[in-house]
């Protein structure tokens, strides 16, 4: 625990002084988009209201980076950013944070985190754990052209396709429905992994991505939109960030048994 506490202090120092002495940020700047944990208690949260990219919303482009030392129950802002933070990750005692324009504001210069393998002609979703697991066999979620709530999907481990859902109702394998739009994938060195979607649900695998199981009671279709997940914590622990219809009403949920049961850690209203 002493090592974890020292790590948290170092992260806070690296991101700058706390904002307790700074002007209060508007609520729109604190909408969470992505979360990453170095263990079950110490993590980082990236925020920012992405709709500010549309100037008609009359809000300023900005974001924040926050840290927690109690498993996500409470968060402390340690840095402001000029644009929304949309991706965060952790690798070898270094936190990574990426803005909506692709710029890294935390992490090693020259790194290309959150990207992985998809064949030509496919779009690539976020790979939340690329910094750790993709050193060997990456977890990748690839998508084709979206339709009316449906989308062609493929899961790759490294360059091998392990699950596939075509636009038609036949020829697929792996258990992922054509319904829903995948946003990203997170996985461990072992077989545990997660796919989060908008308009769809949350999927979990225990065999390296070959077979996926939908969790509609955890992420309700058409109600809960998946924003981010972090599953690289060992011992079946993972965190998922969900929003109600893509709004600022969001919640952080946790599993400690590889996705079999879940509980709410924190809510943003």
DABEL-V571297 format. One record per residue. N is the residue number from 1. RES is the residue in one small letter. SS is DSSP state (alpha for helix, beta for strand, coil for the rest). PSI is psi as a letter, one per 30 degrees, with the letter a starting at -180 (none if undefined). Layout:
# DABEL-V571297
n = [N	N]
res = [RES	RES]
ss = [SS	SS]
psi = [PSI	PSI]
This chain:
# DABEL-V571297
n = [1	2	3	4	5	6	7	8	9	10	11	12	13	14	15	16	17	18	19	20	21	22	23	24	25	26	27	28	29	30	31	32	33	34	35	36	37	38	39	40	41	42	43	44	45	46	47	48	49	50	51	52	53	54	55	56	57	58	59	60	61	62	63	64	65	66	67	68	69	70	71	72	73	74	75	76	77	78	79	80	81	82	83	84	85	86	87	88	89	90	91	92	93	94	95	96	97	98	99	100	101	102	103	104	105	106	107	108	109	110	111	112	113	114	115	116	117	118	119	120	121	122	123	124	125	126	127	128	129	130	131	132	133	134	135	136	137	138	139	140	141	142	143	144	145	146	147	148	149	150	151	152	153	154	155	156	157	158	159	160	161	162	163	164	165	166	167	168	169	170	171	172	173	174	175	176	177	178	179	180	181	182	183	184	185	186	187	188	189	190	191	192	193	194	195	196	197	198	199	200	201	202	203	204	205	206	207	208	209	210	211	212	213	214	215	216	217	218	219	220	221	222	223	224	225	226	227	228	229	230	231	232	233	234	235	236	237	238	239	240	241	242	243	244	245	246	247	248	249	250	251	252	253	254	255	256	257	258	259	260	261	262	263	264	265	266	267	268	269]
res = [x	x	x	x	x	x	x	x	x	x	x	x	x	x	x	x	x	x	x	x	x	x	x	x	x	x	x	x	x	x	x	x	x	x	x	x	x	x	x	x	x	x	x	x	x	x	x	x	x	x	x	x	x	x	x	x	x	x	x	x	x	x	x	x	x	x	x	x	x	x	x	x	x	x	x	x	x	x	x	x	x	x	x	x	x	x	x	x	x	x	x	x	x	x	x	x	x	x	x	x	x	x	x	x	x	x	x	x	x	x	x	x	x	x	x	x	x	x	x	x	x	x	x	x	x	x	x	x	x	x	x	x	x	x	x	x	x	x	x	x	x	x	x	x	x	x	x	x	x	x	x	x	x	x	x	x	x	x	x	x	x	x	x	x	x	x	x	x	x	x	x	x	x	x	x	x	x	x	x	x	x	x	x	x	x	x	x	x	x	x	x	x	x	x	x	x	x	x	x	x	x	x	x	x	x	x	x	x	x	x	x	x	x	x	x	x	x	x	x	x	x	x	x	x	x	x	x	x	x	x	x	x	x	x	x	x	x	x	x	x	x	x	x	x	x	x	x	x	x	x	x	x	x	x	x	x	x	x	x	x	x	x	x	x	x	x	x	x	x]
ss = [coil	alpha	alpha	alpha	alpha	alpha	alpha	alpha	alpha	alpha	alpha	alpha	alpha	alpha	alpha	coil	coil	coil	alpha	alpha	alpha	coil	coil	coil	coil	coil	alpha	alpha	alpha	alpha	coil	beta	beta	beta	beta	beta	beta	coil	coil	coil	coil	coil	beta	beta	beta	beta	beta	coil	coil	alpha	alpha	alpha	alpha	coil	alpha	alpha	alpha	coil	coil	coil	coil	coil	beta	beta	beta	beta	beta	beta	coil	coil	coil	coil	coil	coil	coil	beta	beta	beta	beta	beta	beta	coil	coil	coil	beta	beta	beta	beta	beta	beta	beta	coil	coil	beta	beta	beta	beta	beta	beta	coil	coil	coil	coil	beta	beta	beta	coil	coil	coil	coil	coil	coil	coil	coil	coil	coil	coil	coil	coil	coil	coil	coil	beta	beta	coil	beta	beta	coil	coil	alpha	alpha	alpha	alpha	coil	coil	coil	coil	coil	beta	beta	beta	beta	beta	beta	beta	beta	coil	coil	coil	beta	beta	beta	beta	beta	beta	beta	beta	coil	coil	beta	beta	beta	beta	beta	beta	coil	coil	coil	coil	coil	coil	coil	beta	coil	coil	coil	coil	coil	beta	coil	beta	beta	beta	beta	beta	beta	beta	coil	coil	coil	coil	coil	beta	beta	beta	beta	beta	beta	coil	coil	coil	beta	beta	beta	beta	coil	coil	coil	coil	coil	coil	beta	beta	beta	coil	coil	coil	coil	coil	coil	coil	coil	coil	beta	beta	beta	beta	beta	beta	beta	coil	coil	coil	coil	coil	coil	coil	beta	beta	beta	beta	beta	beta	beta	coil	coil	coil	coil	coil	beta	beta	beta	beta	beta	beta	coil	coil	coil	coil	coil	coil	coil	beta	beta	beta	beta	beta	beta	coil]
psi = [e	e	e	e	e	e	e	e	e	e	e	e	e	e	f	l	l	l	g	f	g	l	k	k	k	l	e	f	f	g	k	k	e	l	k	k	k	f	a	f	e	k	l	k	k	k	l	k	j	f	f	f	e	j	f	f	f	h	l	k	k	l	a	l	k	l	l	l	g	h	g	g	e	l	k	k	k	f	k	l	l	f	l	k	j	f	k	l	l	k	k	h	g	k	k	k	k	k	l	f	g	f	k	k	f	k	a	k	k	f	l	i	l	g	l	a	k	k	l	k	f	k	k	k	l	k	j	e	g	e	f	d	f	g	f	d	j	l	k	k	k	k	l	a	k	l	b	i	f	l	k	k	k	k	k	k	j	b	g	k	k	f	k	k	j	l	e	l	g	l	f	l	k	f	g	k	l	f	k	l	j	k	f	l	k	k	l	l	f	b	f	k	l	k	k	k	l	k	f	b	a	k	k	k	l	g	h	g	g	e	k	k	k	k	i	f	f	e	j	k	k	f	e	k	k	k	e	l	l	j	g	h	f	l	g	g	k	l	k	k	k	k	l	j	g	g	a	f	j	l	k	k	l	k	k	g	h	h	g	e	l	l	l	k	e	k	k	k	none]
